[in-house]
């Protein structure tokens, strides 16, 4: 029932909501400013330590030298192909890993028999060091894009399967019983109960997979790539150019953060729409 136009209770409630929104915005600004202050203080301390030779600048360099190198490589265009190659591989590994892992979780939920059969294999694959699989991918798929994406999938698919399937199993059994009482099929149970209840876990898996995809791609580039940010790190170590190594790590941190924020934005949009 709508509130009357002169209802003081409705006006008070709206004022409380507005004050709550203002308070949240203030808290968000304070958090962002504190984060920025910590970052700037860390860079200032690092710069001072490098300038005064408190640290070995050959190994640890310092921010002004690192950012100068990044700027030079961006201006001459030599950095962008490496960023583009790594981002393409990461997005492909992230998307495929999430889709395949979720599909496998649905499959083993749908078939309890298959779940019992595959359970020990999934556990073993999850515990296996993924770097050890790299040479197998290189030999079977060739030293290129496919082997890098395969390395990424070896990390993201299993984790996604375990997390999403765990969310499926944790759905309240009473909801499932209610749907069954009304004659619901297994397909209807999944669409009406399991999937909606597991939506937060599936969305949270997206954020986890961002980091895992970056790990898989960088490891893959360590092994086979001649292009990409992982290749720049290996090259920097080979020629003892640790400024290049640290510059690449900072570029990875920035690009990975942007990708993570894009996933957070997508999560907020999906949550509001739901």
C-alpha positions in Angstrom: 0.0 0.0 0.0 1.6 3.4 -1.0 2.5 5.9 1.7 0.5 9.1 1.9 2.3 12.1 0.5 2.6 13.8 3.9 3.5 10.6 5.8 6.3 11.6 8.3 7.4 8.0 8.7 8.1 7.7 4.9 10.1 10.9 4.9 12.1 9.8 8.0 12.8 6.5 6.4 14.0 8.2 3.2 16.3 10.6 5.2 17.8 7.6 7.0 18.5 5.8 3.7 20.1 9.0 2.3 22.3 9.4 5.3 23.3 5.8 5.1 24.3 6.2 1.4 26.3 9.3 2.3 28.1 7.5 5.1 29.0 4.6 2.8 30.4 7.0 0.2 32.5 8.7 3.0 33.8 5.3 4.2 34.6 4.3 0.6 36.6 7.6 0.0 38.5 7.1 3.3 39.4 3.5 2.3 40.6 4.6 -1.2 42.6 7.5 0.3 44.2 5.2 2.8 45.0 2.6 0.2 46.6 5.4 -2.0 48.6 6.7 1.0 50.0 3.3 1.8 51.0 2.7 -1.9 52.6 6.1 -2.2 54.4 5.7 1.1 55.7 2.3 0.0 57.0 3.7 -3.3 58.6 6.7 -1.5 60.4 4.4 1.0 61.5 2.2 -1.9 62.8 5.2 -3.9 64.6 6.6 -0.8 66.2 3.2 -0.1 67.4 2.9 -3.7 68.8 6.5 -3.9 70.6 6.2 -0.6 71.9 2.7 -1.5 70.2 1.1 1.5 69.3 -1.7 -0.9 71.2 -3.3 -3.8 69.8 -1.3 -6.8 71.1 -3.9 -9.2 68.6 -6.4 -7.7 65.8 -4.2 -6.4 66.1 -1.1 -8.6 63.8 1.8 -7.5 60.4 3.2 -8.7 61.6 6.2 -10.8 64.0 4.0 -12.8 61.2 1.3 -13.2 58.6 3.8 -14.4 61.0 5.4 -16.7 61.7 2.1 -18.4 57.9 1.4 -18.6 57.3 4.8 -20.2 60.2 4.2 -22.7 58.9 0.8 -23.8 55.3 2.2 -24.1 56.4 5.1 -26.2 58.5 2.9 -28.6 55.7 0.4 -28.8 57.8 -2.6 -27.7 55.7 -3.3 -24.6 52.2 -3.4 -26.1 52.6 -6.6 -28.1 53.7 -8.4 -24.9 50.7 -7.0 -22.9 48.3 -7.9 -25.7 49.6 -11.5 -26.0 49.4 -12.1 -22.3 45.9 -10.5 -21.9 44.6 -12.5 -24.8 45.9 -15.8 -23.3 44.6 -14.9 -19.9 41.1 -14.0 -21.1 40.9 -17.2 -23.1 42.1 -19.3 -20.2 39.7 -17.5 -17.8 36.6 -17.8 -19.9 37.3 -21.4 -21.0 38.3 -22.5 -17.5 35.2 -21.0 -15.9 32.8 -22.5 -18.6 34.4 -26.0 -18.6 34.7 -26.2 -14.9 31.1 -25.2 -14.3 29.9 -27.6 -17.0 31.9 -30.4 -15.3 30.4 -29.5 -12.0 26.9 -29.7 -13.5 27.7 -33.1 -15.0 28.9 -34.7 -11.9 26.0 -33.2 -9.9 23.6 -34.6 -12.4 25.1 -38.1 -12.2 25.9 -39.3 -8.6 27.5 -42.4 -10.1 29.8 -40.3 -12.2 30.6 -38.1 -9.2 31.8 -41.1 -7.2 33.8 -42.4 -10.2 35.5 -39.0 -10.9 36.1 -37.9 -7.3 39.5 -39.5 -6.7 40.7 -38.3 -10.2 39.7 -34.7 -9.5 41.4 -34.8 -6.1 44.6 -36.2 -7.7 44.6 -33.6 -10.5 44.0 -30.8 -8.0 47.0 -31.8 -5.9 49.3 -32.4 -8.9 51.9 -29.5 -9.5 50.7 -27.9 -12.7 54.2 -26.9 -13.8 55.0 -30.6 -14.2 52.3 -30.9 -16.8 53.8 -28.1 -18.9 56.3 -30.3 -20.8 53.5 -32.7 -21.7 51.4 -29.9 -23.2 54.4 -28.6 -25.1 55.1 -32.0 -26.7 51.5 -32.8 -27.4 50.2 -29.3 -28.5 53.4 -27.6 -29.6 55.3 -24.6 -28.1 52.7 -22.0 -28.7 49.3 -20.5 -27.7 47.6 -23.9 -27.2 50.1 -25.2 -24.7 49.9 -21.9 -22.7 46.1 -22.1 -22.6 46.2 -25.8 -21.7 48.5 -24.9 -18.7 46.0 -22.3 -17.7 43.0 -24.7 -18.0 44.8 -27.3 -15.9 44.6 -24.8 -13.0 41.3 -23.1 -13.5 39.0 -26.0 -14.6 39.7 -28.2 -11.5 39.3 -25.3 -9.0 36.1 -24.1 -10.7 34.7 -27.7 -10.6 35.5 -28.2 -6.9 34.1 -24.8 -5.8 30.9 -24.9 -7.9 30.1 -28.6 -7.2 30.7 -27.8 -3.5 28.1 -25.0 -3.8 25.7 -27.4 -5.4 26.0 -29.9 -2.6 25.5 -27.3 0.1 22.0 -26.2 -1.2 19.4 -26.8 1.5 18.0 -30.3 0.9 14.5 -29.1 2.0 14.2 -27.0 -1.1 14.9 -30.0 -3.3 12.3 -32.1 -1.4 9.6 -29.4 -1.9 10.2 -29.4 -5.6 10.2 -33.2 -5.7 6.9 -33.3 -3.8 5.3 -31.2 -6.5 6.5 -33.6 -9.1 9.5 -31.6 -10.3 12.1 -33.4 -12.5 15.8 -33.3 -12.0 16.1 -30.6 -14.7 13.5 -28.5 -12.9 15.3 -29.0 -9.5 18.5 -27.8 -11.0 17.0 -24.8 -12.8 14.6 -23.7 -10.0 16.7 -24.6 -6.9 20.3 -25.6 -7.3 21.4 -23.0 -9.9 19.8 -19.9 -8.2 21.1 -20.9 -4.8 24.6 -21.4 -6.1 24.7 -18.2 -8.1 26.9 -16.3 -5.4 29.4 -19.1 -5.4 29.6 -19.2 -9.2 30.1 -15.4 -9.4 32.8 -15.6 -6.6 34.6 -18.3 -8.7 35.0 -15.7 -11.5 37.1 -13.5 -9.1 39.2 -16.5 -8.0 39.7 -17.5 -11.7 41.2 -14.1 -12.6 44.2 -14.7 -10.4 44.5 -18.4 -11.3 44.3 -17.6 -15.0 47.2 -15.1 -14.6 49.3 -17.7 -12.8 48.6 -20.3 -15.5 49.5 -18.0 -18.3 52.7 -16.7 -16.8 53.8 -20.2 -16.0 53.0 -21.3 -19.5 55.0 -18.3 -20.9 57.9 -19.2 -18.7 58.1 -22.5 -20.4 57.4 -21.9 -24.1 56.6 -18.3 -25.1 58.7 -15.9 -27.1 56.1 -13.1 -26.6 54.3 -12.0 -23.5 54.9 -10.6 -20.0 56.1 -14.0 -18.7 58.7 -14.0 -21.5 59.9 -10.6 -20.5 60.5 -11.8 -16.9 62.5 -14.8 -18.1 64.5 -12.6 -20.5 65.2 -10.0 -17.8 66.6 -12.8 -15.5 68.7 -14.1 -18.4 70.4 -10.8 -19.1 70.5 -9.7 -15.4 68.2 -6.8 -16.1 66.2 -6.8 -12.9 64.7 -3.4 -13.6 63.0 -5.0 -16.6 61.8 -7.9 -14.4 60.3 -5.5 -11.8 58.8 -3.3 -14.5 57.1 -6.3 -15.9 55.7 -7.4 -12.5 54.3 -3.9 -12.0 52.6 -4.0 -15.5 51.2 -7.5 -14.6 49.9 -6.1 -11.3 48.2 -3.1 -13.0 46.6 -5.2 -15.8 45.5 -7.9 -13.5 43.9 -5.4 -11.2 42.0 -3.8 -14.1 40.8 -7.3 -15.2 39.7 -8.1 -11.6 37.8 -4.8 -11.3 36.0 -5.6 -14.6 34.9 -8.9 -13.1 33.8 -7.1 -9.9 31.8 -4.7 -12.0 30.2 -7.5 -13.9 29.4 -9.3 -10.6 27.6 -6.2 -9.3 25.6 -5.9 -12.6 24.6 -9.6 -12.5 23.7 -9.4 -8.8 21.5 -6.3 -9.3 19.8 -7.8 -12.3 19.2 -11.1 -10.4 
